[in-house]
Amino acid sequence: MATQNSGRASAKALLLHYPNLNHQELDSLADLIRDLSKFDLASVRADRRLSEQLAALCRAQGSRASMPLPQLVWLLALPLVLGLGVLWSLLE
């Protein structure tokens, strides 16, 4: 829990200084953003200034600061499987 809070705090601090970051800080920020929990990412997006900085980072860095593909696939597959299960149970 403390590690997540420190990761969120570090990401917020670096986002406040984006785009004026050196290469190492930029790599660290991309890693932090990618590793944030959905709750932490939502708290970053809730802040208007941080949200704008995060959007700029994602536009500039592309996939480096986005959700890993396997996690994205599972995130999209779960509602699909649940929906098919409900549909199947309604058709029986």
C-alpha positions as CSV (number, residue, x, y, z in Angstrom):
1,M,0.0,0.0,0.0
2,A,2.8,2.4,0.9
3,T,4.6,1.5,-2.3
4,Q,1.5,2.3,-4.3
5,N,1.1,5.7,-2.6
6,S,4.8,6.5,-3.2
7,G,4.4,5.5,-6.8
8,R,1.4,7.7,-7.2
9,A,3.1,10.6,-5.5
10,S,6.2,10.2,-7.6
11,A,4.1,10.0,-10.8
12,K,2.2,13.2,-9.8
13,A,5.5,15.0,-9.0
14,L,7.0,14.1,-12.3
15,L,3.9,14.9,-14.3
16,L,3.9,18.4,-12.8
17,H,7.3,18.9,-14.4
18,Y,6.5,17.3,-17.7
19,P,7.8,18.0,-20.4
20,N,10.8,19.5,-18.7
21,L,12.2,16.1,-17.7
22,N,15.5,14.5,-18.5
23,H,15.6,11.1,-20.2
24,Q,16.0,9.1,-17.0
25,E,13.0,11.0,-15.4
26,L,10.9,10.4,-18.5
27,D,11.7,6.7,-18.4
28,S,10.8,6.6,-14.7
29,L,7.6,8.4,-15.3
30,A,6.5,6.1,-18.1
31,D,7.2,3.1,-15.9
32,L,5.3,4.6,-13.0
33,I,2.3,5.4,-15.1
34,R,2.3,1.9,-16.6
35,D,2.5,0.3,-13.1
36,L,-0.2,2.5,-11.4
37,S,-3.4,0.8,-10.2
38,K,-6.6,1.8,-11.9
39,F,-7.6,3.7,-8.7
40,D,-4.3,5.6,-8.7
41,L,-4.6,6.4,-12.4
42,A,-8.1,7.6,-11.9
43,S,-6.9,9.9,-9.1
44,V,-4.3,11.4,-11.4
45,R,-6.9,11.8,-14.2
46,A,-9.2,13.6,-11.7
47,D,-6.8,16.4,-11.4
48,R,-7.3,18.7,-14.4
49,R,-3.7,19.8,-14.7
50,L,-2.2,16.3,-14.2
51,S,-4.8,14.9,-16.6
52,E,-3.6,17.4,-19.3
53,Q,0.0,16.5,-18.6
54,L,-0.8,12.8,-18.7
55,A,-2.6,13.2,-22.1
56,A,0.4,15.1,-23.5
57,L,2.7,12.3,-22.2
58,C,0.7,9.6,-23.8
59,R,0.5,11.5,-27.1
60,A,4.3,12.0,-27.1
61,Q,5.4,8.6,-25.7
62,G,2.7,6.4,-27.2
63,S,2.9,2.9,-25.9
64,R,5.6,3.5,-23.4
65,A,3.2,5.1,-20.9
66,S,0.1,3.1,-21.8
67,M,-1.4,-0.1,-20.3
68,P,0.5,-3.3,-21.3
69,L,-1.3,-5.3,-24.0
70,P,-2.0,-8.5,-21.9
71,Q,-3.6,-6.4,-19.2
72,L,-5.7,-4.5,-21.8
73,V,-6.8,-7.8,-23.4
74,W,-8.0,-9.2,-20.0
75,L,-9.7,-5.9,-19.2
76,L,-11.6,-6.0,-22.5
77,A,-12.2,-9.8,-22.5
78,L,-13.8,-10.0,-19.0
79,P,-16.9,-7.9,-19.9
80,L,-17.3,-9.8,-23.2
81,V,-17.2,-13.2,-21.5
82,L,-19.6,-12.0,-18.8
83,G,-22.0,-10.6,-21.5
84,L,-21.9,-13.8,-23.5
85,G,-22.6,-15.8,-20.3
86,V,-25.7,-13.7,-19.6
87,L,-26.8,-13.9,-23.2
88,W,-26.4,-17.7,-23.1
89,S,-28.4,-18.0,-19.9
90,L,-31.2,-15.9,-21.4
91,L,-31.4,-18.0,-24.5
92,E,-31.7,-21.3,-22.6
